[in-house]
Amino acid sequence: MRTRFNCVALMLAIGAVSVTAVGCSPDSTSPISASSARAVGEPSSSAAEQTAWMGKYHNDALDFALKKIKASKRTAKLDRCRVGIAALKDFQKEYGKRTGSPFFSDLTLSDGACERAAAQISGSVSQSVMLNNPLLRYDISYAAENYMNQIVSQVDYATSALTLSFAVNRIVRQASSTVDAVEATAVAGSGSITTSSASYWESNESSWAEPNQVQYDRMSSGIERIDVAPANLSGRTKAIIRADAVAGVSTLLSQWFMGEAALASAAIRAAAASLAAGIFYTT
């Protein structure tokens, strides 16, 4: 087991929980402020507020990719998925330029997502989950790992994006009060990805299932608004959200001590896994 670098971790905590918002055009994405990040059921802890940009990145990246997929003449699932991944890379590059963050420069992070999703499909939406793998544990505490596993498991029990957000945010609040700052940020990042994914796919699943359908009228990224009646999450929707959450959690379990770099990698990989699952997973 690796030796824990507490001093380094504490320094990384400062960078891990902040990404500077940079003004840009209305169609672009930048980390959202704490005030705009809050929504129904969202915890007020700083870790949750300061990782909310991850969920916004995730949803805006998928929105950008969907436009490119719809504009493409490709019809095969693998081809459409590859068009989407290329779009995610374009979005990632532009995001890195606009925010000035060096952690969005690795365009290989989304490689292989289409092929992995295609290989997982065998007539169902089942997915092999690689959590609780000792190879993924880099001296992260048992409590923090358990909180992240709980976040993934909540997808199976949720009936809507709203109910999932309440369950996940309770876990994030508990983590913020029991584990150290860097680990709490990793847990909050997992929560941001999961709840934003649920909000996105609850509203948008049919747009991906039917390539010619007009793109959805996007709600604000993040947690579902209270004035919108919650819908039941289908088995397909839950499978997509779970693939998304697993990709983010697996990254954070292995890279949690890297601070902001780990958060960026998790957001990028989760968006890629989400896109691939949205194309390949069937009912």
C-alpha positions as CSV (number, residue, x, y, z in Angstrom):
1,M,0.0,0.0,0.0
2,R,1.2,3.4,-0.9
3,T,2.5,5.8,1.8
4,R,0.1,8.6,2.3
5,F,1.3,12.1,1.4
6,N,-0.7,14.1,3.9
7,C,1.2,17.4,3.3
8,V,0.8,17.2,-0.4
9,A,-2.8,16.1,-0.1
10,L,-3.6,19.2,2.0
11,M,-2.0,21.5,-0.5
12,L,-3.9,19.7,-3.3
13,A,-7.1,20.1,-1.4
14,I,-7.0,23.9,-2.1
15,G,-6.7,23.3,-5.8
16,A,-9.1,20.4,-5.8
17,V,-12.0,22.4,-4.6
18,S,-11.7,25.4,-6.9
19,V,-11.8,26.0,-10.6
20,T,-11.9,29.7,-11.6
21,A,-14.9,30.7,-13.7
22,V,-14.0,32.5,-16.8
23,G,-16.4,34.6,-18.8
24,C,-17.3,33.2,-22.2
25,S,-20.0,33.1,-24.8
26,P,-23.5,31.9,-24.0
27,D,-23.0,28.6,-25.8
28,S,-19.8,27.8,-23.9
29,T,-19.4,26.2,-20.5
30,S,-17.5,27.4,-17.4
31,P,-17.5,26.3,-13.8
32,I,-20.7,27.5,-12.2
33,S,-20.7,29.7,-9.0
34,A,-21.8,28.3,-5.7
35,S,-25.0,30.4,-5.7
36,S,-26.1,29.1,-9.1
37,A,-25.0,25.5,-8.2
38,R,-27.5,25.1,-5.4
39,A,-30.8,23.5,-6.2
40,V,-33.4,21.3,-4.5
41,G,-31.8,18.9,-2.0
42,E,-28.2,20.0,-2.7
43,P,-26.0,20.2,0.3
44,S,-24.5,23.6,1.3
45,S,-21.0,22.1,2.1
46,S,-18.1,23.8,0.3
47,A,-17.0,20.5,-1.2
48,A,-20.4,20.1,-2.9
49,E,-20.5,23.7,-4.0
50,Q,-17.0,23.7,-5.4
51,T,-17.4,20.4,-7.4
52,A,-20.7,21.5,-8.9
53,W,-18.8,22.5,-12.1
54,M,-18.2,18.8,-12.8
55,G,-21.8,18.1,-13.3
56,K,-22.2,21.2,-15.4
57,Y,-19.3,20.2,-17.5
58,H,-20.7,16.7,-17.9
59,N,-24.2,17.9,-19.1
60,D,-22.9,20.6,-21.4
61,A,-20.4,18.3,-23.0
62,L,-23.1,15.8,-23.7
63,D,-25.3,18.5,-25.1
64,F,-22.5,19.7,-27.4
65,A,-21.8,16.1,-28.6
66,L,-25.5,15.4,-29.3
67,K,-25.6,18.3,-31.7
68,K,-22.6,16.9,-33.6
69,I,-24.1,13.4,-33.6
70,K,-27.4,14.6,-35.0
71,A,-25.6,16.6,-37.7
72,S,-23.7,13.6,-38.8
73,K,-24.9,11.2,-41.5
74,R,-23.5,8.2,-39.6
75,T,-26.1,5.6,-38.7
76,A,-24.1,2.7,-37.2
77,K,-23.9,2.9,-33.4
78,L,-20.1,2.6,-33.3
79,D,-19.7,5.3,-35.9
80,R,-22.2,7.7,-34.1
81,C,-20.4,7.0,-30.8
82,R,-17.0,7.9,-32.4
83,V,-18.5,11.1,-33.8
84,G,-19.6,11.9,-30.3
85,I,-16.3,11.2,-28.7
86,A,-14.6,13.4,-31.2
87,A,-17.0,16.2,-30.3
88,L,-16.3,15.6,-26.6
89,K,-12.6,16.1,-27.3
90,D,-13.3,19.4,-29.1
91,F,-15.4,20.5,-26.1
92,Q,-12.6,19.5,-23.8
93,K,-10.0,21.5,-25.7
94,E,-12.2,24.6,-25.8
95,Y,-13.1,24.2,-22.1
96,G,-9.4,24.0,-21.2
97,K,-8.7,27.2,-23.2
98,R,-11.5,29.1,-21.7
99,T,-10.8,28.2,-18.1
100,G,-7.0,28.2,-18.4
101,S,-6.9,24.9,-16.6
102,P,-4.0,22.6,-17.6
103,F,-5.9,19.5,-16.6
104,F,-8.0,19.3,-19.7
105,S,-5.1,18.8,-22.1
106,D,-5.0,15.0,-22.2
107,L,-7.4,14.1,-25.0
108,T,-6.8,10.4,-24.6
109,L,-8.9,10.2,-21.4
110,S,-12.0,9.4,-23.5
111,D,-10.4,6.9,-25.8
112,G,-11.9,3.4,-25.9
113,A,-15.3,4.4,-24.4
114,C,-17.2,3.3,-27.5
115,E,-15.4,0.0,-27.7
116,R,-15.9,-0.7,-24.0
117,A,-19.6,0.0,-24.2
118,A,-20.0,-2.1,-27.3
119,A,-18.2,-5.0,-25.7
120,Q,-20.5,-4.8,-22.6
121,I,-23.7,-5.2,-24.6
122,S,-24.9,-8.7,-24.9
123,G,-28.6,-8.2,-25.4
124,S,-29.2,-6.4,-22.1
125,V,-28.2,-3.2,-20.3
126,S,-26.1,-5.0,-17.7
127,Q,-22.7,-3.6,-16.9
128,S,-19.7,-5.1,-15.1
129,V,-18.8,-2.9,-12.2
130,M,-15.2,-2.7,-11.1
131,L,-15.7,-1.1,-7.7
132,N,-14.1,-2.6,-4.6
133,N,-11.1,-3.6,-6.7
134,P,-7.9,-3.4,-4.5
135,L,-6.0,-2.2,-7.6
136,L,-8.1,1.0,-7.5
137,R,-7.4,1.8,-3.9
138,Y,-4.4,4.1,-3.4
139,D,-4.6,4.4,0.3
140,I,-7.9,6.2,0.3
141,S,-9.8,5.6,3.5
142,Y,-12.4,2.9,3.8
143,A,-15.0,5.5,4.8
144,A,-14.4,7.6,1.7
145,E,-14.5,4.5,-0.6
146,N,-17.6,3.3,1.1
147,Y,-19.3,6.7,0.5
148,M,-18.5,6.6,-3.2
149,N,-19.8,3.0,-3.5
150,Q,-23.0,4.1,-1.7
151,I,-23.5,6.9,-4.3
152,V,-23.3,4.4,-7.2
153,S,-25.7,2.0,-5.4
154,Q,-28.3,4.7,-4.9
155,V,-28.9,4.7,-8.7
156,D,-30.5,1.3,-8.4
157,Y,-33.0,2.5,-5.8
158,A,-33.9,5.9,-7.2
159,T,-37.3,6.5,-8.8
160,S,-36.4,9.9,-10.3
161,A,-33.5,12.4,-10.6
162,L,-35.0,14.3,-7.7
163,T,-35.0,11.3,-5.3
164,L,-31.5,10.3,-6.3
165,S,-30.2,13.9,-5.7
166,F,-31.6,13.8,-2.1
167,A,-30.1,10.4,-1.4
168,V,-26.7,11.3,-2.9
169,N,-26.5,14.7,-1.2
170,R,-27.1,13.1,2.2
171,I,-24.1,10.9,1.5
172,V,-22.0,13.9,0.5
173,R,-22.9,15.8,3.6
174,Q,-21.9,12.8,5.8
175,A,-18.6,12.5,4.0
176,S,-17.9,16.2,4.4
177,S,-18.1,15.8,8.2
178,T,-16.2,12.5,8.6
179,V,-13.3,12.3,6.1
180,D,-10.5,14.7,5.3
181,A,-10.8,17.6,2.8
182,V,-9.3,15.8,-0.2
183,E,-11.4,12.7,0.2
184,A,-14.5,14.7,0.9
185,T,-13.9,16.5,-2.4
186,A,-13.6,13.2,-4.3
187,V,-16.9,12.0,-2.7
188,A,-18.6,15.3,-3.7
189,G,-17.2,15.1,-7.2
190,S,-18.8,11.6,-7.5
191,G,-22.1,13.0,-6.3
192,S,-21.9,15.9,-8.8
193,I,-21.4,13.6,-11.7
194,T,-24.1,11.2,-10.6
195,T,-26.9,13.7,-9.9
196,S,-26.2,15.7,-13.0
197,S,-26.2,12.6,-15.1
198,A,-29.6,11.6,-13.6
199,S,-31.0,15.0,-14.4
200,Y,-29.7,15.0,-17.9
201,W,-30.8,11.5,-18.9
202,E,-34.2,11.7,-17.2
203,S,-34.9,14.7,-19.5
204,N,-33.0,13.6,-22.5
205,E,-32.9,9.8,-22.9
206,S,-35.3,9.8,-25.9
207,S,-33.2,12.3,-27.8
208,W,-30.3,9.8,-27.9
209,A,-32.5,6.8,-28.5
210,E,-34.1,8.4,-31.5
211,P,-31.4,10.2,-33.6
212,N,-33.8,12.3,-35.6
213,Q,-35.8,13.6,-32.7
214,V,-35.5,17.3,-32.0
215,Q,-33.1,18.0,-29.2
216,Y,-34.7,18.5,-25.8
217,D,-35.4,21.9,-24.3
218,R,-32.5,21.9,-21.8
219,M,-33.2,22.5,-18.2
220,S,-30.6,24.1,-16.1
221,S,-27.7,21.7,-15.5
222,G,-27.5,20.0,-12.2
223,I,-30.4,18.9,-10.0
224,E,-33.9,18.8,-11.3
225,R,-36.2,21.8,-10.5
226,I,-38.8,21.3,-7.9
227,D,-41.6,22.6,-10.2
228,V,-41.0,19.8,-12.7
229,A,-42.9,16.6,-11.9
230,P,-40.4,13.8,-11.4
231,A,-40.5,11.0,-13.9
232,N,-39.7,7.4,-13.3
233,L,-36.2,6.3,-14.3
234,S,-36.4,3.5,-16.8
235,G,-34.0,0.5,-16.6
236,R,-32.1,1.8,-19.5
237,T,-31.8,5.3,-17.9
238,K,-30.5,3.8,-14.7
239,A,-28.0,1.7,-16.6
240,I,-26.6,4.8,-18.4
241,I,-26.4,6.8,-15.1
242,R,-24.7,3.8,-13.4
243,A,-22.1,3.6,-16.2
244,D,-21.5,7.3,-15.9
245,A,-21.2,7.1,-12.1
246,V,-18.9,4.1,-12.2
247,A,-16.5,5.8,-14.6
248,G,-16.3,8.9,-12.4
249,V,-15.9,6.9,-9.1
250,S,-13.3,4.5,-10.5
251,T,-11.2,7.5,-11.6
252,L,-11.5,9.2,-8.3
253,L,-10.7,6.0,-6.3
254,S,-7.4,5.7,-8.1
255,Q,-6.5,9.4,-8.4
256,W,-8.2,11.1,-5.4
257,F,-4.9,12.4,-4.0
258,M,-4.2,14.3,-7.3
259,G,-6.7,17.0,-6.4
260,E,-8.0,19.1,-9.3
261,A,-6.4,16.8,-11.9
262,A,-8.4,13.9,-10.6
263,L,-11.6,15.9,-10.7
264,A,-11.0,16.9,-14.3
265,S,-10.2,13.3,-15.3
266,A,-13.3,12.0,-13.6
267,A,-15.6,14.6,-15.4
268,I,-14.0,13.8,-18.8
269,R,-14.2,10.0,-18.4
270,A,-17.7,10.1,-17.0
271,A,-19.0,12.2,-19.9
272,A,-17.4,9.7,-22.4
273,A,-18.9,6.7,-20.6
274,S,-22.3,8.4,-20.5
275,L,-22.2,9.2,-24.2
276,A,-21.2,5.6,-25.1
277,A,-23.9,4.1,-22.9
278,G,-26.5,6.4,-24.2
279,I,-25.8,5.1,-27.7
280,F,-25.2,1.4,-27.1
281,Y,-27.4,0.5,-24.2
282,T,-30.8,-0.8,-25.2
283,T,-34.1,-1.4,-23.5
